[in-house]
Amino acid sequence: MKETDRITVIIPAYNAEQYIRKCVDSILGQTWENLRLILVDDGSTDKTSQIADEYAVRDSRVSVIHKLNEGAELARKAALDVIDSQGFIMFVDADDYLLKRDLLQQ
């Protein structure tokens, strides 16, 4: 990977208020600078939607899609429909998190 490559991370989230902050913080805390994060609120009935919107306001790399609940597969597809075809795409579940890594290390 080159430093100029973009990584787009897609997170489908349904009622994930207990986990979403740890997940998003772990992604935004990575060393990779050319990063875009798309949170897809899949019709959550808890505070997931509000938390996602808070991140979008605080960090320009974050965008949010709000949709009716149809499951993780269609939530991921909704995000794929709005991204450009440049760079790499990564899917992370809302209850997962990433360890900090330098992706340019050999």
PyMOL commands that set and color helices and strands:
alter all, ss='L'
color gray80, all
select helices_A, chain A and resi 20-28+48-58+72-80
alter helices_A, ss='H'
color red, helices_A
select strands_A, chain A and resi 7-13+35-42+62-67+88-91
alter strands_A, ss='S'
color yellow, strands_A
deselect
rebuild
show_as cartoon
